[in-house]
Amino acid sequence: MREHIDADRAKKEEKIMKKKAEEEAKRREEEELRSKEEERLRREKKAQRKKEKARKEAEFRAEMRKDMSIQLAIQMNEMHDKYFASWQHSGATLIGVRSSDKEKEQVIYEPGHSASEYSDDGSEVSVTQELSAKTRKLCLSEKRKRGPESVFEGYPPMEREPKRTPKRGSAKPAQLTGRMTRAKNKKYVGLSPISAKKRTPVKTPLWKRKTKTPAKKTSPGTHGTSATKGALARLRYLNAELKRLKDLDAMELQRICKEEGIQYDKKVYAIFEIAEHRTELALGNEESQKGDVIQITESDVVENTADEQAKGNE
């Protein structure tokens, strides 16, 4: 009886273990399926993100290429316009061009493709090469006719004097030797003088001419006197002070005026006032530099002449 109960219990335990094993296998299979599905979804999302990123980059590059081509075309047009305008202005100012009454031939330009067509067609040829290829067909006269004609009203045409170069003789250049200075002082006798036609008409510059400076004339009354020397010293001192003060700024001049008790009005007036004040302090007033003048009256002259006559008679 005991053995029969143990056998039943063993069978039940075996069924339970078998059932658990089946459930565990089923659970593992579901987990594997779930993980595979998740991996597939993750890969699909990743591929979708890559495709979206590549599409956005392609759109961005196409937009950028289009904008750059348009901007480059605009800049090239502006550069050409500036070049033609400057060339026209320089030609008009140098040559003095006036508006002519003759009818000019009308230049027909071939219509070119716009900058947007290059980006739409996807051609790899840059806009600069296309524009340079087009500008090669133009000539200088056609470029001149592109801008408006310059009109100078009320101004006569520019006329210049013909350029005249002095005629020079066909003399050989002197050879620089060690005996150049000695041979220069020698006088050669018997040589024919240079004719007037072969002489160079180039004049000697003024700074090379030796002109005699006239001697300074001084009046006999003021030559060597103490009054003139004092005036000259005063003038030199005043000029030195003016040179010293002219480099100072307004703030420095205001400070000097405040220290020396001078009223500051303007910079130029202040410089002269300070210079005169310092000159008076250094050399004194002009009246003190002048010598004492002895006044002689008419009666003293008469008395002196009478005394001299009396002495002569004696």
Protein Blocks (a to p, Z undefined) as FASTA:
>chain_A
ZZmmmmmmmmmmmmmmmmmmmmmmmmmmmmmmmmmmmmmmmmmmmmmmmmmmmmmmmmmm
mmmmmmmmmmmmmmmmmmmmmmmmmmmmmmmmmnopacdfbdcddddddddddfklmmmn
opabdfklmmmmmmmmpcfklmmmmpccdddehiacddddddddddddddddddddfklm
mmmmpccehiacddfklpcfbdcdfklpccddddddddfklgopaklmmmmmmmmmmmmm
mmmmmmpcfklmmmmmmmnopacfbfmlmmmmmmmmmmmmmnopfklmpccdddddfklm
mmmmmmmmmmmmZZ
